[in-house]
């Protein structure tokens, strides 16, 4: 009996669904395949580093075992003990998210997770030794953890360099389609080009626009703008036309794993909710480029009261307890820094005085917490009349409208000034500001009054925390950053700061100072 048109259409639809499912399964298998084996390889290397570190420490200290367990009346060989500790190390790394797919190439985030894993592993080892009642000294346990941590840091540095280098050729990254306006997608492409630690490999574009009359998202067919902003520079990217139905299936057929929304779609809107559900229902990951002032990272509580749903947002780092901890942290760090830096600050002060006989310190009016002015202290690195020359130089270099006035080969800087600015020694007296409470060790840089007066509404939120000696601006390129990049970093800090994050930024400061990137 011949098939009707309806049955043929059903067969064709079923065949399409089977084909799509097979392709999706093949795509997922490929992604899971390399991700699984990369994580297995990394876990084996992490365990090997801990084994080598533990064996080295035990042999150097002569605590090689076997170890006698008084409680269970058995001998535990040193080899068995080191294997157990290595497995415990890998387990701690797993618990802290070290093997998460978005962490493996992100250096600073990874290093902090390794640090907290070492702390957790050390505590777990102490508990294990106590329960088994093994005759192992506490010093030996601590040194084993430190050695394993140090070797794992080195191993991960090498593996990260390999992963980020191979990502430039498309390996160890997720095929990504950008969805948004041509301008938004171009901005995101420039950002992704500079961030090799991100595992997104852009393969396609889906230009969209908002129809103001209907309020719906539709395809943006402005080919000329797309060509000028993107395709002239990235001609290899494929353009996929947006459609209300079947778009997710198209992405799957193109073997795309991540859909990155750059703009146009507004969060919490019906347009975005419907779009994201359609993507996620086929296993596609949604990545959203949002404003630095976005509230996604806030602690959220949902309550239902008499049929009305109330969503409460809160930033937990602004609790009284956390504020007290941060102030104590600032007092301890600034006190230590003031005392320990005397070996550097005293010779520098003498050199500045001998250069031209002018004052050693330079105080400048800056704006602090919630717009409160204060006098910031620095070692003088410029000629005495530097402020008078600033307006003239700003006009000559075209920096009248920039928040941060910086120029290479600034003629106002003295010979001693070049040296102390290169190594950020001129910032050391600011620990006095921290000790007095005007500044924090970590935070956005304190602006000049004229800079503060020109802040927009978003950028002004950076003044909701104390300014810092170091912060996201100082460790991310300093003077080489554009005004837009500086703004995003500072506003993000207000939303995301934590004590552990501040410690992370302090360690990054050491790297930034030694590399001299953006320091002039």
HELIX and SHEET records of a PDB file:
HELIX    1   1 UNK A    5  UNK A   61  1                                  57    
HELIX    2   2 UNK A   78  UNK A   95  1                                  18    
HELIX    3   3 UNK A  107  UNK A  132  1                                  26    
HELIX    4   4 UNK A  138  UNK A  167  1                                  30    
HELIX    5   5 UNK A  182  UNK A  194  1                                  13    
HELIX    6   6 UNK A  223  UNK A  226  1                                   4    
HELIX    7   7 UNK A  227  UNK A  231  3                                   5    
HELIX    8   8 UNK A  247  UNK A  253  1                                   7    
HELIX    9   9 UNK A  270  UNK A  280  1                                  11    
HELIX   10  10 UNK A  316  UNK A  318  5                                   3    
HELIX   11  11 UNK A  320  UNK A  340  1                                  21    
HELIX   12  12 UNK A  342  UNK A  356  1                                  15    
HELIX   13  13 UNK A  369  UNK A  371  5                                   3    
HELIX   14  14 UNK A  386  UNK A  396  1                                  11    
HELIX   15  15 UNK A  415  UNK A  422  1                                   8    
HELIX   16  16 UNK A  425  UNK A  427  5                                   3    
HELIX   17  17 UNK A  430  UNK A  436  1                                   7    
HELIX   18  18 UNK A  449  UNK A  452  1                                   4    
HELIX   19  19 UNK A  459  UNK A  464  5                                   6    
HELIX   20  20 UNK A  472  UNK A  475  1                                   4    
HELIX   21  21 UNK A  478  UNK A  480  5                                   3    
HELIX   22  22 UNK A  483  UNK A  496  1                                  14    
HELIX   23  23 UNK A  499  UNK A  515  1                                  17    
SHEET    1   A 2 UNK A  67  UNK A  69  0                                        
SHEET    2   A 2 UNK A  74  UNK A  76 -1                                        
SHEET    1   B 5 UNK A 217  UNK A 219  0                                        
SHEET    2   B 5 UNK A 200  UNK A 210 -1                                        
SHEET    3   B 5 UNK A 174  UNK A 180  1                                        
SHEET    4   B 5 UNK A 258  UNK A 261  1                                        
SHEET    5   B 5 UNK A 285  UNK A 288  1                                        
SHEET    1   C 3 UNK A 217  UNK A 219  0                                        
SHEET    2   C 3 UNK A 200  UNK A 210 -1                                        
SHEET    3   C 3 UNK A 238  UNK A 239  1                                        
SHEET    1   D 2 UNK A 299  UNK A 305  0                                        
SHEET    2   D 2 UNK A 308  UNK A 314 -1                                        
SHEET    1   E 2 UNK A 361  UNK A 367  0                                        
SHEET    2   E 2 UNK A 373  UNK A 379 -1                                        
SHEET    1   F 2 UNK A 440  UNK A 442  0                                        
SHEET    2   F 2 UNK A 468  UNK A 470  1                                        
END                                                                             
